[in-house]
C-alpha cells in the first residue's frame, strides 16, 4: 500500500511540476525570447566559440590559488587551494550557476588566515566528475562527496569550517546534520563549524511552506469567514503571499525540470545569457567570460549535468538517510553555525528559509545584509570575508560577530 501511495505521489508531483514548467516556460521564457527575436532583432541563438579559453581554464589562471584534482571512489574532483596547505581545512561549496570561481575573493582575501582554503567543483560542475545519470545526483552521493573530500584533504578527517552557498548550502546543511549525528554516535563527524550564504535548510523550508498553507486554511474558518469575510480573506492571503512569491521566484526550477532539454537550450540562448543576467552587475566582463567558457567545456557538459540537481530527488530527499537510520531529531545541528543572508535575494524568500531555523540549529547566528542579493560572496566580498574571519576565529561568543545578529 505504501509503495502504491508513493508512486501516486511521485506521479502527482511530476504532473504539478510539468504544469508549472509549461506555464512558466511559455510566459517567462518562450514569449520573451520570441519578443527579443522578432521585435528587438536580437541574435537569440548565437553562441561564441570559446575553445581557446577552455584550454587555459585550469592551467593559466593560478592567481587565486593552485589547481589540483583528487580521486575519490574512482571519481575525479577538481579544486583550487590557497593559504597554508598544512593548516586546518576550510571548504567552500558553490551553487548554480557557479563553480569554484565564485569563491575567488575568499581564496584571495582570506589566504593570510593560516588555514587551508579549498574551493571545490562539486560533481557535475567545472573540472570535476560529470555523470549524466539522474540517480548519480541523489542526496546520498552528494553528501558522501563532501564527507569523503574532507577526509581526503584534512589530516584529522575534519573540516574546521564548511562554507556553502545556494546548492552548496543545501548540501552543507545536510552534511552538517549527518556530521553532528555521527559525532553523537562515535565521534566520527567531519565538520567543526558551518557558514551558510543564501541557501535553505530544506526541512525548515518545507515545514515553513506547509505551515503557511495550514495557517491560510485556518484563517478561512467558516464562522470567521461569515462574520468578517474581507478580514478572513486578507489574513489568509497574508499567509499565502510568501509561498506565492517563492513559486514565482522559482519559475526557472520548473523550466529546468521540463523534458526535451528545454532547460539546457534556454540557458544557451543569447550566448549563454544566463551568466550576464546573474553576474553582469557584480562581475567584470572577464569574469563572465570565465563562467561561460567553463560551462561551454566538454560540449556544455556542466550545463547538462548541473541541471540534474534540480531534476533529481536531491531537495526533497536530502534527509532521507537520517530518517532511514531512525534519527529522532532529523536535520538537527549543534555545531556553531553562521548564516549570512543577502536580503535582496530574488530567488529565495527570507521568511520561508529562516523562520524557525533555531529549532533545528541550536548554536545559530544570523546576519542579515540589506544591501546584498543572492550571490552575496561576489557582491560584497569584503563584508563576507570579514564575517567569515571573525566567526572562524571566535571562541564561541557568536553574538559579538555583527551588530545585526539575531
N, C-alpha and C positions, 0 to 999 in steps of 0.2 A: 504493500500500500504506500509506504513512504517513498519507494522508488518511483511509483507512478505519479505521485504528487510532485516529486522533484522534477520529473520530466515535463509535466504540465506547466510547472512554474517557469522552467527554462524556456519553453516554447512561448509562454505569455511574455516573458521578459524580452525575447527576441522580437516578437510582434510589436511591442511597445517601442523598443529601440529603433526598429526599422521604420515605424510610422513617424516618429520624431525625426529620424535621419532623413527620410524622404521629404518631409515638410521643410526642415531647415536647409536641406540640400537645394531645394528649388528656390526658396525665398532669400536665403542668406548667402548662397554660393552661385547657383545657376543664373538667376536673374541679374545680379551684379556683374558677373562675368560677361554675359551677353550685352549688357549695357556698355561695359568698357570696350567690348569688341566692336559693336555696331555703331555706337554713338561717339565714343571717345577715340575710336580707331586705334586702340592700344594693341600691341602685339602680345596678346594673351598667352599664346602657346610658345613664345620664344624661350629658348634655353641656351645659355652661353656654354662654350666648350672650356672646361676648367681642368683638362687633363694635365697641363703643365704644372698647375698649382697643386694638384693632388699628389704628385710625386714628391713634393717638398714638405708636405704637411708634418710628418713625424721625424724629419731629419734636419731641416734647416730653420726651425723656429725654437731654439733652445733658450730663448730669452727668459721664459718663465720657469724653466727647470729642465731636468733631464728626462728624456723619453725612454721608457722601459716597457717590457712585457713580462708577464708571469703566466705560467701554465698551471691551471687548477683543474684537477679531474679531467685532464686531456683537453681543456678549453683554454684558449689564449685570451688574456686581458691586457689591454694597453693602459698605461698610466703615466702621469708626469709627477715628478717629485722635486721638492726643494727643501731648504732648511738643513737641519742636522739629520743625516740619514741614520745616525745611531741613536737619535732621541726618541721620545715617546711618539707614537703614531697619532696623527690627526688625519682622518679620512674624509674626503669631500665627495658627495654623491650628487650628480647633476639631475636635471629634469628633462623635459621635452619643450621645445626642440633644441636641445643643447648637447654638449659633450664636455670633456674635461675643461675645455677652453673657457667656459663660463666662470671658472674659479681662478682665472689668470691674475686678477687683482689680489686675491687672497694668497696665492702661491708666491707672489712678489712682495706684498705688503706685510706678510707675517713671517717671512723666512728668517727674521732675526730672533724668533722666539725660542730657539734651541729645541724645536720639535721637528719631527719628520713629517712634512706636509706632503700629502699624496692626493691627487685628483684622478680618479679612475674613469675610464669609459665603461659604463655598465653594458651588460650583454645586449646586443642589437644596435649599439651605438659606436661611432667613431672607429677606432682601430681595434676594437675587441671582437670577440666571437659573435657571429650573427646567424643564429639558427632561423630558418624560415618557418618551422613548425610552430603552430599556435601553443601547443602544450609546453613548449620549451620556456614559456613565459608565465608559468603558473607560480603562485607565491612561494612554494617550497624552493623552487630553483632560484628565484630572485633573492630570497633571504639567505639561502645557502651560499650564493656567490659572495655576499658581504662577509659572512662569518669566515668562510674559507680564505678570502682575500686578506682579512685582518690577521688570521692565524699564520698565513704565509709570510706577511711582511713584518709583523711585530714579534720581537724576540720572546716576549712573555705571553703572546697569543691574545693580547687585549689592545684595544684602541683607547688612547687617553680621551679621545672625543671623536664622535661621528657627526658630521655636518651635512644635512640633507636639504635639498630644495626641490619643490614640485614632486615629480615621481621619486626622486631620490629621498625626499622627506617621507613619502608614503611608506617606502621600503625601510627607511631608517626607524620610523616609529615601530613597525612590526619587528624588526631585528632587535631593537632595544627591549621590547616586551619579551622576546624569546631569551635574550641575554639575561634579563632580570629573573626570569623563570629558572634558567639553568644555574644562576648563582645561588638561588634559594635551594635548589636540589643538591648540587655537589660542587659549587664554586667553579663551574665550568663556563661562566659567562665570558663575554668578549668585548664589553663596552663599559667605560667608566663614566662618560658624560655624553650628553646629546644636545645638539643645537639644530633647531628646525627653522627654515626660512620658507614661509608661504607654502605650506603643504599640510594636508589634513591627516589627522589620525582617523582612519576610515570608520572605526567603531563609533567614535564620538560623532562624526559627521552623519552617519546613518541614523543614529539614535536621535540626534537633534532634528534631522529631516522628518523622521517618523513622528516625533513629539509635536512638531509644528502642525502636521496634519491632524493629529489627535486633538490638539487644542482648538484648531479651527472647527472641527466637528462638534466638540462640546460647546463651543460658543454659539452654535446654532440649535441649542436645545429648544424644544417646541414651546415651552412656557415663556421663555425669554424672547423667542422669535415673534410670538403673538403680541407680547406686551410692548416690545420696542424693536421692531424689525430692522430699522436703519442701524441702530447701535449694534445689534447682533451681527448683521452682515459686515459692518465696519470692523468689529473686533475679529471676526472670522478671517476677513481679508488681511488684517494686520499680521495674523499668524502665518498665513499662506504666502505673503509677499516675499520673504527671504527665499522660500522654495521656488517660487515663480521666477525670481531674479536669477537664481542659480541655474535653473533649467535653460533659460535664455542665454546666460553666460557660457553654458557648457554646450552650445549648439554644435561646436566643432567636434566634440566627443561623439555625438550621434552620427555626424557625417563620416568620421573616421571608421565607424563600425559598419558602414554600408558595404555591400558586396561589389564585385567587379572593379576593384582597385580605384573606386571613386575618390577615396581619401588621398591616395598617393598622387593621382592625377591633379587633384585640386592644389596640393602643396607645390607641385611642379609648375603651375601656371605663373605667368608673369616673371619668368626666370627665377623660380624659387622665391616668389614674392612674400611668402610667409615670414622669411627672415628679415626682410625690410620692414614688415609690419611689426614684428616683435621687438627688433633691436635697432630700428632706424633712428630713434631719438635718444638712445642711450649708448650707442657704439659708433666707432669710426667706420667709414666705408671699407677699410681694410679688414676690420673685424668681421663685418658681414660677409665679405668675400671668403674669409676662412671658414665661416659656418657653411656657406654654400658649397665650397669645394669639398669639405668633409662629407656633407650629405650627398654629394654627387659621386663620391668614390664607389668602386665596386658596382657600377651600374645602378647607382642610387639605392644601394642595399640598406643604408641607415634609415632611409625614409620608409622602405617597405617593412623592415624588421621592427623599428621603433613603434610603429602603429599597432604591433601585436600586443603592446602593453594595454592598449585600450580595448582590443578585441578579445583578449583572454579573460579569465576569471580573476585577474590579479587584484582588483579593488575589492570585490565582494568576498573573495576567499582569503584575504590576507591573514586572517587569524584562525583559519580552519585547522591548522596544525595544532594550535593550543587547545581548541575545542576537542579535537580527537584525543588529545592526551589527558583530557579531563581536568584541565586547569580551572580552578574555581573563579579566579579574577582574570578572565581573558583580557589581554590588552593592557594590563596594568604595568606601570613603570615607576621604579623608585629611585633611579639614579638622578643626579642633578640635571635638570633639563631647562634649556633656554629656548623660547620661541621668539623669533624676531619677525614681526608681521608688517609688511608694507600695506598700508590701509587704502591705497588707491588701486588695489588688485582688482582687475576686471574679470578675472577667471574664477575666483573663489570668494564666496560670501563669508565675511569675517565671523558673523554670529554662528553660522552653521558649523564652522571649523573650530571656534574657540570656546563657545558656551559649554559649560560642564566639563571642560578638559581636566580640571583639577580633580575630578572624581576618579580619573584613571592615572593621572600623573601627580604623585604626591609631593614631589620636590620641584616645583614648577615656578618659573619666572617668565612673564610675557612682556615684551617690549613692543609697543606699537609705534610705527614710524609713519606719521601722517603724510609726509611728502613723497613717499616711495610707493611703487606699484609691485607687480608680481615678480619681476626679475630684479629683486632688491639688491643682490650682491653685486650686480653690474651697474645699477643705477646710482647707488651711494656707497661705493666700496670702502671709503674711509670710515664712515659711520659703522658699517657692518664689521670691519676689521677691528675697530676699537671695542665693540661689544664682544666679539669673539675672544679678543685678547684678555679683557677683564674677566670674562666668565671662566675661561680655562685656568687663569692664574689665581682666581678667587679661592678662598678656603672654605667655601660653603655658605658664606653670608651673601646669598644671591640678591637680596633686596637692595644691595648697595650698587648694583651694576648700572642702573639708569633711573633717573627720576620718574620715568613713565612706566616703571614696572608695576604689574598688577599682582 
